[in-house]
Amino acid sequence: MRNLALVWVLAACLLGCGGKDSTPADALPPVISEDGFDMVLVEGGTFTMGCTAKDGDVCAPCDKPARSVAAGSFYMGKTEVTQGQWKAVMDTNTVWDANPSHFTGSDDLPVENVSLDDVRVFIRRLNRMTGKMYRLPTEKEWEYAARGGKRSNGYKYSGSDDIDSVAWYYMNSGGKTHPVGTKQPNELGLYDMSGNVMEWTNEATYLIRSIGGYGRNQILAYVIRGGSWYLPSGCGIVYNRSIVDEIAWSGQDNGNRDVGFRLALSANEPESAAAATDSAGINTDMVFVEGGVFMMGCTPEQDVYFCNDMWRYQNRGGESERSVIVDDFLIGKTEVTYGLWNTVMGKKPSLFKRNDSKPVKDVDISDIQEFILKLNEKTGKVYRLPTEREWEYAARGGNKSNGYRYSGSDNIGDVAWYRADSCAYYWKFLRCYGGNSGDKTHPVGAKRPNELGLYDMSGNVMELIINEDFATDTLFRGGNYYCPEWYCRVSYYETYLEDEWKLFRPYMGFRLAMSPDKPARSSSPPDVSSNPDSIAMVFVEGGTLRKTAVAGFYLGKYEVTQGLWKSVMRYNLSETDCCDDNFPVEIANADDFIKRFIKELNEKTGKKYRLPTEAEWEYAASGGNKSKGYKYSGSNNIDEVAWYRENSCTEIHPVGTKLANELGLHDMSGSVSELTSAVNGYYNDRKRGGGRFDRAEYCLISFPGHGWREYITNYYGFRLALDP
């Protein structure tokens, strides 16, 4: 039996046929033939991505909804990468197999049986050989190209409604791959996108699975597109998606003989900075960073000695290598300067004369929070600090990364101000000599930028970021003018307790980040509010739950939203910082963050909000004294009242878009699992209700509470309670 462990084909693999002519009416788009690869220009445009209405009941849940998507111009490989091309790049590498493919005999066969790690090594090596920035296509780029881009004739398969004319699949392949380009191309002149081998993309998501029988675990998974020689015709439909678990793809020995890849290349450099001058006269240069997947932490070029031994010496944790997802975001082209600080705050943070072009430093975290709050008030925008994964992804060059040790180069002197030739520790202070900084900061942007056009991420001042893991620790990334060169690696970080970081304040600054505007995927009810003074609360009349008396109380009609969180906390810690303010807040290590939120909310409103107890939560979810005995909160049909694995496509959805229960409470059976408190008011790590990654049984009202520390996941939220 074929071993394609943990791969789910999420679209219906149904047989199909047709008869349109796939020959493009116009001349084919331009092709560049360099470095041994033919790359076809795909002109940008807007298209409907996913399973469209005309496909009717063929649509699988995770191919819906169809949505309008904009794709920029890019180049796409005319064919899948061949075994000949693979060998030309990898032959001199003694670690990776020069040809991992199962089917051999011709250099024109597509390379297959390659893991995502193998592909990353190939692309990194190719980029160093050519000086270009080849990459994997994003999922939207892949589907846009498969559909024919602006030249699309609306075919079911890539280039035709007759799959036999454009693809090798189960019924015509003879159980093997075939030389690339031997079927008809699609409207853009691209071959084999509906079948020969499936193709890796630079797209990922999370799945929740049980590992070793120990509860639910968050597993990173990747998106593969297209059909293959092994699969039926339905898997070659242009919207079909497959998701593969990273655990099954740790190497080449899984027998995945129908997965290969094709290359993509950006058509031209994007504008280096987003226009950011507004009516208030405040100018911030923000660089758009397209999201993607990357290896975070101690990757090979970061030097294993410094990643591991030095961190163990300092008892500071580690920089373990792991694959993570990053959404689109904007980040400051430079660190925040004294000039920008003065424009926003009306004064500089020091009595000493400061150069307006130098990075601001020696400021408290509370001052930085006040700066961002005032900046947002003046501009009407929502600036924030970058998260750790955003910072490192940007420092590495995003999806244009060349795999440098420092941000933009392997030569630190090209890209950073540092102090480094010799260093030694005295107590907890590091004493260093040499380097290029002269023990002082320098005007921002004076060194060479990285691949995204970002300056000084490896050294001028260390930069404060949002710590996604611990609310009580302060986290900084990047090197500074007074540190040794190994502190300047893109994987390096420093974390301090609140009373400890002030010792290092003279070396630390920050840069801004911002989430791009995205449309909401569906609408919440009108009473969903981000105003702390207008929180919709439902009175739950007291009663009995399993012979236990429950006193009357108020409970939030909806889960706390990202908009309400931002109104109170002035930043957003949600794993999915997206779309609009009506999405539920999702956070890890919930206790510390929620305690802070409720404390500040109560100070703002003069009320005494709290978390519901577990008994209150279950009593309300069951409908209180209006209960009709439903299995789920509000219905016996889970799809009417909850977002869960089978209908959410593992995506977050706005609150209140499913039916309410008997009391008018929304989403208690599924959207995000919710934190509750113990009877005495202390937090007890008990979560109730299902979430978007959960199976239906986790969404039952009766499903027992569970502690978040049992699970490796960030997808928890909460709703508020209030005594009458």
Order of alpha helices (4+ residues) and beta strands (2+ residues): beta-beta-beta-beta-beta-beta-alpha-alpha-alpha-alpha-beta-beta-beta-beta-beta-beta-beta-alpha-beta-beta-alpha-alpha-beta-alpha-alpha-beta-beta-beta-beta-beta-beta-beta-beta-beta-beta-beta-alpha-alpha-alpha-alpha-alpha-beta-beta-beta-beta-beta-beta-beta
